[in-house]
Amino acid sequence: MTKDSRKVKQKFITLDVARNLIGPVGAQHLTNALKNNTTLTALDLSTNQMRNAGIQHLANILENNTTLTTVNLAINRIGPIGTQYLANVLKNNLTLAELNPHENPIRDLGIEHLADALSYNSTLTTLNLDRTQIENKGAQYLANALSNNRTLITLELVRNQITELGTLATLNLAGNQIGAVGAQHLAKALQNNTTLTKLDICANQIGTTEVQHLANFLHTNTVLTTLNLTDNQIEGQGVQYFANALSNNTTLTTLDLHFNQIGDQGAQHLANVLQNNTTLMTLDIHWNQIGELGAQHLANALRNNSTLHKLVLIYVNHISSTLLDELQKNDDRIA
């Protein structure tokens, strides 16, 4: 090998061998060649009939690889066993950011392996599971995994057999930086859901625009009972969207909005809702820059509300101790 050819090899960062039908044997030869590679960052092996055996060869080098960030394994007849090999990679690899095994018969059993890996993985940001024959049980595995994962940004689940959100009753997406686009997708997914009763999306950088999407599904939702929006970026205008939704909603019993910036404006919107709402039992809005005006609006609303059991208001808001004492004296539901 000449000096110039070695130089070219060192700079080789992308390899696309898609649609070559290399099969398990070809995969073995290819992975042997890549075993000591330290420059490749993107590898496309889609549509190659690698099957589980071929994936095993690839997984052997990926576990310790420190340069590849993107791997495309779409349409390779990968089943649950092959997916387990990939799951082992995700538990050990520290550089892979994008994995695409879409249109493979992974099924719920394979998803169980991947979900377990996602609970530990801290580098993967994009996972494409379109057309992988996931059903309700697989959706539950993924939902449970996401409650512990803090890095995955994009999860594709197009064309699977998940009925709405499966039989999912509790979804915890805390601390996932969902943002505007994620909130919109989540709201769309929840629009016709008939099973989810508890949703936790605290610490997700959700602001006024994102809240509007989420509030829209509350207008017609008839099953959600608990919603946690703690530690987001919700201001007074965002609360107005929720207030409008709660005017029609008849199932939500617990709403946690603490550690936002709703202020007196947001407190007034909530007070207007409490005048007529007959289902909300717990409302937590402490640490929200609420002043005496907002507190008074809420106290006045409670006079006409006999459903709310607890209003968490007094901690880290801008309310004088004199007014707080008076409010608590007149209504022991205020904490």
C-alpha atoms as a printed R data frame, in Angstrom:
    type eleno elety resid chain resno       x       y      z
1   ATOM     1    CA   MET     A     1   0.000   0.000  0.000
2   ATOM     2    CA   THR     A     2   1.401   3.398 -0.955
3   ATOM     3    CA   LYS     A     3   1.719   6.333  1.389
4   ATOM     4    CA   ASP     A     4  -0.958   8.217 -0.571
5   ATOM     5    CA   SER     A     5  -3.480   5.350 -0.359
6   ATOM     6    CA   ARG     A     6  -2.946   5.101  3.387
7   ATOM     7    CA   LYS     A     7  -3.623   8.816  3.630
8   ATOM     8    CA   VAL     A     8  -6.923   8.430  1.734
9   ATOM     9    CA   LYS     A     9  -7.920   5.537  3.989
10  ATOM    10    CA   GLN     A    10  -7.343   7.619  7.089
11  ATOM    11    CA   LYS     A    11  -9.722  10.318  5.840
12  ATOM    12    CA   PHE     A    12 -12.509   7.849  4.974
13  ATOM    13    CA   ILE     A    13 -15.441   8.865  7.237
14  ATOM    14    CA   THR     A    14 -18.600   7.680  5.407
15  ATOM    15    CA   LEU     A    15 -19.343   4.227  3.982
16  ATOM    16    CA   ASP     A    16 -22.541   3.516  2.030
17  ATOM    17    CA   VAL     A    17 -22.991  -0.107  0.954
18  ATOM    18    CA   ALA     A    18 -26.794  -0.083  0.944
19  ATOM    19    CA   ARG     A    19 -28.734  -2.431 -1.362
20  ATOM    20    CA   ASN     A    20 -25.872  -4.822 -2.023
21  ATOM    21    CA   LEU     A    21 -27.364  -8.010 -0.542
22  ATOM    22    CA   ILE     A    22 -24.131  -8.735  1.300
23  ATOM    23    CA   GLY     A    23 -25.838 -11.196  3.671
24  ATOM    24    CA   PRO     A    24 -24.357 -12.562  6.916
25  ATOM    25    CA   VAL     A    25 -21.086 -13.708  5.285
26  ATOM    26    CA   GLY     A    26 -20.493 -10.383  3.604
27  ATOM    27    CA   ALA     A    27 -21.282  -8.660  6.885
28  ATOM    28    CA   GLN     A    28 -18.602 -10.735  8.585
29  ATOM    29    CA   HIS     A    29 -15.958  -9.766  6.021
30  ATOM    30    CA   LEU     A    30 -16.947  -6.116  6.191
31  ATOM    31    CA   THR     A    31 -16.876  -5.933  9.967
32  ATOM    32    CA   ASN     A    32 -13.483  -7.657 10.049
33  ATOM    33    CA   ALA     A    33 -12.194  -4.910  7.772
34  ATOM    34    CA   LEU     A    34 -13.678  -2.233 10.019
35  ATOM    35    CA   LYS     A    35 -12.453  -3.731 13.271
36  ATOM    36    CA   ASN     A    36  -9.482  -1.398 13.634
37  ATOM    37    CA   ASN     A    37 -10.909   1.588 11.766
38  ATOM    38    CA   THR     A    38 -10.684   4.874 13.686
39  ATOM    39    CA   THR     A    39 -12.101   7.381 11.190
40  ATOM    40    CA   LEU     A    40 -15.492   6.101  9.985
41  ATOM    41    CA   THR     A    41 -18.415   8.063 11.476
42  ATOM    42    CA   ALA     A    42 -21.377   7.017  9.277
43  ATOM    43    CA   LEU     A    43 -22.221   3.514  8.036
44  ATOM    44    CA   ASP     A    44 -25.185   2.633  5.797
45  ATOM    45    CA   LEU     A    45 -25.892  -1.105  5.605
46  ATOM    46    CA   SER     A    46 -29.586  -0.877  4.752
47  ATOM    47    CA   THR     A    47 -31.291  -3.468  2.518
48  ATOM    48    CA   ASN     A    48 -28.595  -6.112  2.738
49  ATOM    49    CA   GLN     A    49 -30.317  -9.229  4.159
50  ATOM    50    CA   MET     A    50 -27.819  -9.296  7.014
51  ATOM    51    CA   ARG     A    51 -30.229 -11.151  9.295
52  ATOM    52    CA   ASN     A    52 -29.430 -11.885 12.937
53  ATOM    53    CA   ALA     A    53 -26.085 -13.539 12.169
54  ATOM    54    CA   GLY     A    54 -24.818 -10.536 10.236
55  ATOM    55    CA   ILE     A    55 -25.929  -8.184 12.995
56  ATOM    56    CA   GLN     A    56 -24.002 -10.275 15.512
57  ATOM    57    CA   HIS     A    57 -20.781  -9.679 13.557
58  ATOM    58    CA   LEU     A    58 -21.487  -5.957 13.393
59  ATOM    59    CA   ALA     A    59 -22.377  -5.759 17.079
60  ATOM    60    CA   ASN     A    60 -19.050  -7.313 18.026
61  ATOM    61    CA   ILE     A    61 -17.149  -4.332 16.633
62  ATOM    62    CA   LEU     A    62 -19.697  -1.669 17.606
63  ATOM    63    CA   GLU     A    63 -19.477  -2.428 21.320
64  ATOM    64    CA   ASN     A    64 -15.966  -0.989 21.467
65  ATOM    65    CA   ASN     A    65 -16.034   1.370 18.486
66  ATOM    66    CA   THR     A    66 -15.309   5.006 19.383
67  ATOM    67    CA   THR     A    67 -15.911   6.848 16.102
68  ATOM    68    CA   LEU     A    68 -19.164   5.695 14.460
69  ATOM    69    CA   THR     A    69 -22.055   8.029 15.270
70  ATOM    70    CA   THR     A    70 -24.630   6.952 12.655
71  ATOM    71    CA   VAL     A    71 -25.617   3.402 11.618
72  ATOM    72    CA   ASN     A    72 -28.421   2.565  9.183
73  ATOM    73    CA   LEU     A    73 -29.659  -1.043  9.352
74  ATOM    74    CA   ALA     A    74 -33.062  -0.640  7.721
75  ATOM    75    CA   ILE     A    75 -34.626  -3.595  5.875
76  ATOM    76    CA   ASN     A    76 -32.223  -6.339  6.935
77  ATOM    77    CA   ARG     A    77 -34.560  -9.045  8.286
78  ATOM    78    CA   ILE     A    78 -33.395  -8.396 11.836
79  ATOM    79    CA   GLY     A    79 -35.512 -10.215 14.413
80  ATOM    80    CA   PRO     A    80 -35.637 -10.117 18.228
81  ATOM    81    CA   ILE     A    81 -32.326 -12.004 18.532
82  ATOM    82    CA   GLY     A    82 -30.499  -9.552 16.283
83  ATOM    83    CA   THR     A    83 -32.096  -6.697 18.183
84  ATOM    84    CA   GLN     A    84 -30.685  -8.111 21.399
85  ATOM    85    CA   TYR     A    85 -27.206  -7.838 19.875
86  ATOM    86    CA   LEU     A    86 -27.916  -4.177 19.093
87  ATOM    87    CA   ALA     A    87 -29.216  -3.613 22.613
88  ATOM    88    CA   ASN     A    88 -25.937  -4.905 24.024
89  ATOM    89    CA   VAL     A    89 -24.147  -2.387 21.803
90  ATOM    90    CA   LEU     A    90 -26.224   0.467 23.212
91  ATOM    91    CA   LYS     A    91 -25.292  -0.551 26.741
92  ATOM    92    CA   ASN     A    92 -21.567  -0.305 26.025
93  ATOM    93    CA   ASN     A    93 -21.015   2.054 23.095
94  ATOM    94    CA   LEU     A    94 -20.305   5.679 24.041
95  ATOM    95    CA   THR     A    95 -20.417   7.406 20.644
96  ATOM    96    CA   LEU     A    96 -23.380   6.099 18.636
97  ATOM    97    CA   ALA     A    97 -25.960   8.885 18.318
98  ATOM    98    CA   GLU     A    98 -28.256   7.692 15.527
99  ATOM    99    CA   LEU     A    99 -29.503   4.137 14.967
100 ATOM   100    CA   ASN     A   100 -31.940   3.217 12.208
101 ATOM   101    CA   PRO     A   101 -33.214  -0.385 12.215
102 ATOM   102    CA   HIS     A   102 -36.578   0.499 10.635
103 ATOM   103    CA   GLU     A   103 -38.636  -1.998  8.640
104 ATOM   104    CA   ASN     A   104 -37.266  -5.064 10.407
105 ATOM   105    CA   PRO     A   105 -39.397  -7.687 12.236
106 ATOM   106    CA   ILE     A   106 -38.143  -6.594 15.647
107 ATOM   107    CA   ARG     A   107 -41.511  -7.137 17.355
108 ATOM   108    CA   ASP     A   108 -42.275  -6.577 21.044
109 ATOM   109    CA   LEU     A   109 -39.640  -9.065 22.217
110 ATOM   110    CA   GLY     A   110 -36.904  -7.176 20.405
111 ATOM   111    CA   ILE     A   111 -38.259  -3.868 21.668
112 ATOM   112    CA   GLU     A   112 -38.005  -5.194 25.214
113 ATOM   113    CA   HIS     A   113 -34.242  -5.621 24.697
114 ATOM   114    CA   LEU     A   114 -33.887  -2.147 23.166
115 ATOM   115    CA   ALA     A   115 -35.970  -0.535 25.898
116 ATOM   116    CA   ASP     A   116 -33.762  -2.097 28.554
117 ATOM   117    CA   ALA     A   117 -30.700  -0.644 26.817
118 ATOM   118    CA   LEU     A   118 -32.308   2.807 26.561
119 ATOM   119    CA   SER     A   119 -32.617   2.895 30.338
120 ATOM   120    CA   TYR     A   120 -28.815   2.929 30.537
121 ATOM   121    CA   ASN     A   121 -27.689   4.565 27.286
122 ATOM   122    CA   SER     A   122 -26.601   8.201 27.477
123 ATOM   123    CA   THR     A   123 -25.530   8.985 23.895
124 ATOM   124    CA   LEU     A   124 -28.257   7.881 21.459
125 ATOM   125    CA   THR     A   125 -30.349  10.849 20.299
126 ATOM   126    CA   THR     A   126 -32.254   9.359 17.331
127 ATOM   127    CA   LEU     A   127 -33.895   5.932 17.026
128 ATOM   128    CA   ASN     A   128 -36.033   4.973 14.035
129 ATOM   129    CA   LEU     A   129 -38.413   2.099 14.750
130 ATOM   130    CA   ASP     A   130 -40.837   2.664 11.880
131 ATOM   131    CA   ARG     A   131 -42.500  -0.514 10.579
132 ATOM   132    CA   THR     A   132 -40.933  -2.838 13.152
133 ATOM   133    CA   GLN     A   133 -44.156  -4.677 14.110
134 ATOM   134    CA   ILE     A   134 -44.410  -3.077 17.550
135 ATOM   135    CA   GLU     A   135 -47.682  -3.665 19.366
136 ATOM   136    CA   ASN     A   136 -49.087  -2.359 22.641
137 ATOM   137    CA   LYS     A   137 -46.718  -4.308 24.864
138 ATOM   138    CA   GLY     A   138 -43.704  -2.920 23.013
139 ATOM   139    CA   ALA     A   139 -45.072   0.597 23.390
140 ATOM   140    CA   GLN     A   140 -45.251   0.039 27.141
141 ATOM   141    CA   TYR     A   141 -41.609  -1.105 27.222
142 ATOM   142    CA   LEU     A   142 -40.545   2.056 25.396
143 ATOM   143    CA   ALA     A   143 -42.603   4.331 27.619
144 ATOM   144    CA   ASN     A   144 -41.057   2.826 30.746
145 ATOM   145    CA   ALA     A   145 -37.556   3.205 29.299
146 ATOM   146    CA   LEU     A   146 -38.092   6.863 28.431
147 ATOM   147    CA   SER     A   147 -38.811   7.675 32.061
148 ATOM   148    CA   ASN     A   148 -35.131   6.963 32.783
149 ATOM   149    CA   ASN     A   149 -33.569   8.129 29.503
150 ATOM   150    CA   ARG     A   150 -32.419  11.760 29.316
151 ATOM   151    CA   THR     A   151 -30.772  11.902 25.876
152 ATOM   152    CA   LEU     A   152 -33.119  10.475 23.217
153 ATOM   153    CA   ILE     A   153 -34.582  13.367 21.215
154 ATOM   154    CA   THR     A   154 -36.245  11.648 18.243
155 ATOM   155    CA   LEU     A   155 -38.145   8.350 18.351
156 ATOM   156    CA   GLU     A   156 -39.887   7.273 15.136
157 ATOM   157    CA   LEU     A   157 -42.756   4.779 15.457
158 ATOM   158    CA   VAL     A   158 -44.582   5.126 12.137
159 ATOM   159    CA   ARG     A   159 -46.636   2.203 10.793
160 ATOM   160    CA   ASN     A   160 -46.614  -0.108 13.779
161 ATOM   161    CA   GLN     A   161 -49.539  -1.869 15.444
162 ATOM   162    CA   ILE     A   162 -49.836   0.362 18.479
163 ATOM   163    CA   THR     A   163 -53.493   1.112 19.142
164 ATOM   164    CA   GLU     A   164 -53.454   4.754 20.194
165 ATOM   165    CA   LEU     A   165 -50.917   4.524 23.032
166 ATOM   166    CA   GLY     A   166 -51.602   0.877 23.598
167 ATOM   167    CA   THR     A   167 -53.002   0.173 27.046
168 ATOM   168    CA   LEU     A   168 -50.624   2.722 28.516
169 ATOM   169    CA   ALA     A   169 -52.018   4.241 31.708
170 ATOM   170    CA   THR     A   170 -48.987   6.203 32.976
171 ATOM   171    CA   LEU     A   171 -46.439   8.058 30.842
172 ATOM   172    CA   ASN     A   172 -43.411   9.708 32.471
173 ATOM   173    CA   LEU     A   173 -41.352  11.886 30.118
174 ATOM   174    CA   ALA     A   174 -39.774  14.095 32.782
175 ATOM   175    CA   GLY     A   175 -36.533  15.858 31.909
176 ATOM   176    CA   ASN     A   176 -36.489  15.007 28.200
177 ATOM   177    CA   GLN     A   177 -36.257  18.501 26.650
178 ATOM   178    CA   ILE     A   178 -39.360  17.844 24.569
179 ATOM   179    CA   GLY     A   179 -39.648  21.450 23.387
180 ATOM   180    CA   ALA     A   180 -42.099  22.800 20.793
181 ATOM   181    CA   VAL     A   181 -41.977  20.045 18.163
182 ATOM   182    CA   GLY     A   182 -42.054  17.224 20.697
183 ATOM   183    CA   ALA     A   183 -45.006  18.776 22.517
184 ATOM   184    CA   GLN     A   184 -46.911  19.046 19.262
185 ATOM   185    CA   HIS     A   185 -46.289  15.383 18.395
186 ATOM   186    CA   LEU     A   186 -47.198  14.301 21.923
187 ATOM   187    CA   ALA     A   187 -50.449  16.262 21.867
188 ATOM   188    CA   LYS     A   188 -51.347  14.711 18.520
189 ATOM   189    CA   ALA     A   189 -50.648  11.214 19.839
190 ATOM   190    CA   LEU     A   190 -52.844  11.864 22.860
191 ATOM   191    CA   GLN     A   191 -55.716  13.411 20.910
192 ATOM   192    CA   ASN     A   192 -57.770  10.218 20.669
193 ATOM   193    CA   ASN     A   193 -56.205   8.270 23.527
194 ATOM   194    CA   THR     A   194 -58.629   6.469 25.826
195 ATOM   195    CA   THR     A   195 -56.287   4.819 28.349
196 ATOM   196    CA   LEU     A   196 -53.686   7.300 29.638
197 ATOM   197    CA   THR     A   197 -54.610   8.612 33.082
198 ATOM   198    CA   LYS     A   198 -51.293  10.084 34.308
199 ATOM   199    CA   LEU     A   199 -48.879  12.226 32.284
200 ATOM   200    CA   ASP     A   200 -45.625  13.654 33.684
201 ATOM   201    CA   ILE     A   201 -43.801  16.092 31.395
202 ATOM   202    CA   CYS     A   202 -42.004  18.181 33.995
203 ATOM   203    CA   ALA     A   203 -38.644  19.825 33.191
204 ATOM   204    CA   ASN     A   204 -39.104  19.774 29.423
205 ATOM   205    CA   GLN     A   205 -38.607  23.390 28.328
206 ATOM   206    CA   ILE     A   206 -42.295  23.720 27.535
207 ATOM   207    CA   GLY     A   207 -43.341  27.343 27.017
208 ATOM   208    CA   THR     A   208 -46.447  29.190 25.873
209 ATOM   209    CA   THR     A   209 -46.487  27.827 22.297
210 ATOM   210    CA   GLU     A   210 -45.999  24.239 23.430
211 ATOM   211    CA   VAL     A   211 -48.684  24.565 26.089
212 ATOM   212    CA   GLN     A   212 -51.191  25.558 23.438
213 ATOM   213    CA   HIS     A   213 -50.716  22.194 21.696
214 ATOM   214    CA   LEU     A   214 -51.119  20.283 24.957
215 ATOM   215    CA   ALA     A   215 -54.138  22.306 26.023
216 ATOM   216    CA   ASN     A   216 -55.898  21.482 22.763
217 ATOM   217    CA   PHE     A   217 -56.080  17.777 23.570
218 ATOM   218    CA   LEU     A   218 -57.435  18.522 27.062
219 ATOM   219    CA   HIS     A   219 -60.497  20.109 25.481
220 ATOM   220    CA   THR     A   220 -61.780  16.717 24.378
221 ATOM   221    CA   ASN     A   221 -59.817  14.243 26.521
222 ATOM   222    CA   THR     A   222 -62.004  12.205 28.866
223 ATOM   223    CA   VAL     A   223 -59.527   9.947 30.698
224 ATOM   224    CA   LEU     A   224 -56.487  11.921 31.915
225 ATOM   225    CA   THR     A   225 -56.712  12.577 35.651
226 ATOM   226    CA   THR     A   226 -53.189  13.757 36.573
227 ATOM   227    CA   LEU     A   227 -50.978  16.200 34.668
228 ATOM   228    CA   ASN     A   228 -47.538  17.308 35.894
229 ATOM   229    CA   LEU     A   229 -46.004  20.357 34.171
230 ATOM   230    CA   THR     A   230 -43.556  21.289 36.927
231 ATOM   231    CA   ASP     A   231 -40.368  23.184 36.060
232 ATOM   232    CA   ASN     A   232 -41.153  24.348 32.552
233 ATOM   233    CA   GLN     A   233 -41.358  27.872 31.099
234 ATOM   234    CA   ILE     A   234 -45.090  28.460 31.333
235 ATOM   235    CA   GLU     A   235 -46.214  32.068 31.741
236 ATOM   236    CA   GLY     A   236 -49.591  33.751 32.134
237 ATOM   237    CA   GLN     A   237 -50.627  33.391 28.490
238 ATOM   238    CA   GLY     A   238 -49.836  29.683 28.568
239 ATOM   239    CA   VAL     A   239 -52.048  29.243 31.613
240 ATOM   240    CA   GLN     A   240 -54.892  30.894 29.722
241 ATOM   241    CA   TYR     A   241 -54.782  28.065 27.184
242 ATOM   242    CA   PHE     A   242 -55.062  25.554 30.010
243 ATOM   243    CA   ALA     A   243 -57.817  27.547 31.650
244 ATOM   244    CA   ASN     A   244 -59.853  27.467 28.445
245 ATOM   245    CA   ALA     A   245 -59.331  23.716 28.178
246 ATOM   246    CA   LEU     A   246 -60.296  23.099 31.792
247 ATOM   247    CA   SER     A   247 -63.560  24.929 31.228
248 ATOM   248    CA   ASN     A   248 -64.594  21.947 29.087
249 ATOM   249    CA   ASN     A   249 -62.588  19.137 30.683
250 ATOM   250    CA   THR     A   250 -64.459  16.987 33.203
251 ATOM   251    CA   THR     A   251 -61.866  14.384 34.234
252 ATOM   252    CA   LEU     A   252 -58.619  16.116 35.307
253 ATOM   253    CA   THR     A   253 -58.348  15.981 39.105
254 ATOM   254    CA   THR     A   254 -54.688  16.911 39.726
255 ATOM   255    CA   LEU     A   255 -52.737  19.691 38.002
256 ATOM   256    CA   ASP     A   256 -49.162  20.502 39.052
257 ATOM   257    CA   LEU     A   257 -47.798  23.769 37.637
258 ATOM   258    CA   HIS     A   258 -45.277  24.659 40.317
259 ATOM   259    CA   PHE     A   259 -41.906  26.182 39.437
260 ATOM   260    CA   ASN     A   260 -43.128  28.097 36.375
261 ATOM   261    CA   GLN     A   261 -43.700  31.831 35.838
262 ATOM   262    CA   ILE     A   262 -47.469  32.167 35.680
263 ATOM   263    CA   GLY     A   263 -47.578  35.329 37.848
264 ATOM   264    CA   ASP     A   264 -50.756  37.191 38.799
265 ATOM   265    CA   GLN     A   265 -52.075  36.956 35.239
266 ATOM   266    CA   GLY     A   266 -51.911  33.168 35.270
267 ATOM   267    CA   ALA     A   267 -53.384  33.029 38.771
268 ATOM   268    CA   GLN     A   268 -56.360  35.061 37.583
269 ATOM   269    CA   HIS     A   269 -56.964  32.705 34.638
270 ATOM   270    CA   LEU     A   270 -56.925  29.734 37.023
271 ATOM   271    CA   ALA     A   271 -59.226  31.555 39.432
272 ATOM   272    CA   ASN     A   272 -61.737  32.060 36.631
273 ATOM   273    CA   VAL     A   273 -61.687  28.309 35.969
274 ATOM   274    CA   LEU     A   274 -62.126  27.420 39.635
275 ATOM   275    CA   GLN     A   275 -65.339  29.426 39.728
276 ATOM   276    CA   ASN     A   276 -67.079  26.744 37.662
277 ATOM   277    CA   ASN     A   277 -64.825  23.667 37.544
278 ATOM   278    CA   THR     A   278 -66.272  20.658 39.383
279 ATOM   279    CA   THR     A   279 -63.558  18.018 38.957
280 ATOM   280    CA   LEU     A   280 -60.142  19.491 39.866
281 ATOM   281    CA   MET     A   281 -59.214  18.443 43.406
282 ATOM   282    CA   THR     A   282 -55.512  19.359 43.705
283 ATOM   283    CA   LEU     A   283 -53.790  22.401 42.206
284 ATOM   284    CA   ASP     A   284 -50.112  23.100 42.910
285 ATOM   285    CA   ILE     A   285 -48.895  26.546 41.815
286 ATOM   286    CA   HIS     A   286 -46.226  27.395 44.382
287 ATOM   287    CA   TRP     A   287 -42.989  29.034 43.162
288 ATOM   288    CA   ASN     A   288 -44.740  30.929 40.377
289 ATOM   289    CA   GLN     A   289 -44.105  34.634 40.994
290 ATOM   290    CA   ILE     A   290 -47.673  35.062 42.200
291 ATOM   291    CA   GLY     A   291 -48.264  38.256 44.164
292 ATOM   292    CA   GLU     A   292 -51.022  39.373 46.506
293 ATOM   293    CA   LEU     A   293 -53.382  40.280 43.666
294 ATOM   294    CA   GLY     A   294 -53.180  36.794 42.179
295 ATOM   295    CA   ALA     A   295 -53.564  35.185 45.600
296 ATOM   296    CA   GLN     A   296 -56.681  37.219 46.278
297 ATOM   297    CA   HIS     A   297 -58.229  36.180 42.955
298 ATOM   298    CA   LEU     A   298 -57.687  32.529 43.881
299 ATOM   299    CA   ALA     A   299 -59.071  32.959 47.382
300 ATOM   300    CA   ASN     A   300 -62.190  34.607 45.993
301 ATOM   301    CA   ALA     A   301 -62.652  31.751 43.529
302 ATOM   302    CA   LEU     A   302 -62.497  29.158 46.306
303 ATOM   303    CA   ARG     A   303 -65.578  30.669 47.907
304 ATOM   304    CA   ASN     A   304 -67.604  29.337 44.993
305 ATOM   305    CA   ASN     A   305 -65.707  26.066 44.594
306 ATOM   306    CA   SER     A   306 -66.488  23.062 46.779
307 ATOM   307    CA   THR     A   307 -64.558  20.468 44.754
308 ATOM   308    CA   LEU     A   308 -60.936  21.566 45.181
309 ATOM   309    CA   HIS     A   309 -59.387  19.855 48.220
310 ATOM   310    CA   LYS     A   310 -55.936  21.446 48.149
311 ATOM   311    CA   LEU     A   311 -54.381  24.589 46.687
312 ATOM   312    CA   VAL     A   312 -50.590  24.693 47.134
313 ATOM   313    CA   LEU     A   313 -49.806  28.390 46.914
314 ATOM   314    CA   ILE     A   314 -47.824  29.831 49.796
315 ATOM   315    CA   TYR     A   315 -44.291  28.549 49.089
316 ATOM   316    CA   VAL     A   316 -41.877  30.823 47.191
317 ATOM   317    CA   ASN     A   317 -44.459  33.284 45.890
318 ATOM   318    CA   HIS     A   318 -44.627  37.042 46.522
319 ATOM   319    CA   ILE     A   319 -47.383  37.036 49.121
320 ATOM   320    CA   SER     A   320 -47.079  38.781 52.479
321 ATOM   321    CA   SER     A   321 -47.303  36.699 55.624
322 ATOM   322    CA   THR     A   322 -50.240  38.831 56.769
323 ATOM   323    CA   LEU     A   323 -52.306  37.972 53.712
324 ATOM   324    CA   LEU     A   324 -51.263  34.328 53.843
325 ATOM   325    CA   ASP     A   325 -52.395  34.049 57.440
326 ATOM   326    CA   GLU     A   326 -55.712  35.593 56.517
327 ATOM   327    CA   LEU     A   327 -56.198  33.324 53.510
328 ATOM   328    CA   GLN     A   328 -55.399  30.169 55.468
329 ATOM   329    CA   LYS     A   329 -57.625  31.269 58.312
330 ATOM   330    CA   ASN     A   330 -60.554  31.676 55.948
331 ATOM   331    CA   ASP     A   331 -59.886  28.521 53.927
332 ATOM   332    CA   ASP     A   332 -57.889  25.547 55.231
333 ATOM   333    CA   ARG     A   333 -57.514  24.150 51.707
334 ATOM   334    CA   ILE     A   334 -54.758  26.681 51.010
335 ATOM   335    CA   ALA     A   335 -51.307  25.309 51.795
